[in-house]
Amino acid sequence: MIIAVPLSRGRLARHFTKAPQIAFFNAEHQLMETLDNPAMAGGCAAKKAMLNLIKSRGCSMVLVDQIGERMLGKLLATGAVISRGDSARPLEQVLAASHDNARYLTQASQGRASLNHAKKGGCGGGCGCGGHSKAKAQPSLLTKADTVASLSFRGFKKL
């Protein structure tokens, strides 16, 4: 079992994607490695890189304090167990309590709703995250239009 823990100042980070580092622990809670968090770059692609990093390490458990519902849903889709920890407690205590079933998050709705995501109209498009609908392509002036708007002429305006 490999446990992914987002870290900030040697403790469980308060916000999952804003953690400066991600630590990976084995089943005996021994540190295997600590890596810089690719999500610190910001944007959908960086968050996707963070998710891919966790998947590539074969994590079967991820510890979180605060996490958005969209990222929580993506983590749950990997099949990993997501356990809520308390960033105010020492890391050893958080790891020890992580196997308590009452701390498990099982639905994306248990994450925090993103107020800015809807306000901004999704991720902005073009990033490949799948979080937005494809925009209709703008017609080119070089191609024939599919429809022609009706035009009318009312004469010239007197000056």
N, C-alpha and C positions, 0 to 999 in steps of 0.2 A: 504494500500500500504506500502510495506517495501522496503527501498532503501539501497543497499549495497555500502559502500564506502571504498576502500582500503586507509589506512592512513599511513602517514609517518610524524612524528613530528607535529601532529595535523592538517595536511593539506592533501588534495588529493594527493596520491602518484603518482610520475611521471610514474613509471612502475607498471602495474597491479599486476603481480605475485610476484614482489619483495617487496611489501608493508609489513612492519612488522606486521601490524594489519588490521583487517576489522571491520568497524563500521556499525551498523545497525540502521537506522533512520525510524521513522514512517512518515505518510503523512504530518504531521505538522512540519517535520524536527526536531523532538525531538529525542535525542539519546536514543536508547533502550538498546543496549549493544555493547561492544567492545571486540573482541576476537583476540588471536594470529593467524596469518596467517599460516596454515599448509604448504603452498607452500614454505615457507622459508627453509624447509628441502632439497629442490631441487629434481629434477627428475620428471618423469611422474606421479608416484604414489602420490607425494606430491601435484602436480598441480591438479590432479583429486580429492584429498581430499579437496582442496580449492573450487573447483567447486561444490562438494557435500555439503559442508558447506553452500554455498550460496543458493543452491536448498533447503536444509533442513529448512532454515529459511523462505522459501516462498517469496523470493524477486521478486518483479515485476519490479524493476528498478536497474540497476547497473551503477555507475558512474566510468568513466575511463579517464585517460589522454593519456598514451601510452599503447597499448595492441597489442600483436601478433595476426596475422590472424588466427592461429589455435585455440587459446583460445577464440578469439572473435566468431568464428564459433560455438564453443561449448556453449558459453553463449547465442548466438542467438537461438540455438536449444532448449534451456529451455523455450523460449517464453518470456523472460524478455526483457524490453526495455533497450537498452544500450545507455547512454548519455555521450558525451565527455565533460569533464570539463577542466579547466585550473589550474594546480597545483600551479601556482604562485599567484593565487587569494585566499582570505580568504575562509574558508570552507562554511560559511554562504552564500556568494555570489555564490559559485559553486552550492550549493543546490538550491538556488533560481532560477538560470538559467537552471537547469537540465530539466525543463519541456518544454523548447523551442524545437520544432520539428526540427529546423535546426541543432541541435546538435546531433540528433539521428544517431547512426550507424546501418545500416540495412543489410550490406553484410560483410562477412568475409574478403573480399578483401580490406576493408577499414582499416584493421589492418596492422601492420608492418609485412613485410615478414621476416621469420626466415632464416637468412643466414646460421646459424650454423646447423639447423635441416637437411637440405639436405647434407651439407658437412660431417656431422657425420653419414649419412646413416640412418636417422630417429632417433628414441629414443633409439635404441640399442637392442630392442627385449626383450621378456620375462616379460614385465611389465603389459601386459593386456590393454594397452591404445588404441590399435587398430590402431596405427600410423605406422605400419610396416607390411610387408608381412611375413608369416611364412617361416622360413628357412627349407630347405630340410634336413631331418634327415640324419646323417652320418651313413653309413652301419657299422654293427658290424662285428668283426672277427668271432664271434660265429654263425652267421647266413649265410645261403647260399646267395651268390651274385646273383642279378637279371640278370646281364650280365657278360660275361667273355671277357676280352680284348684278342685280338689275340696276341699270343706270337710267336716269331721266334728265332731260334738259329743259330748263324753265326760261331760257333766254339770258341775255346779258343784263348785268346790273348797271343802272345809270349812275354816273359819278357826279 
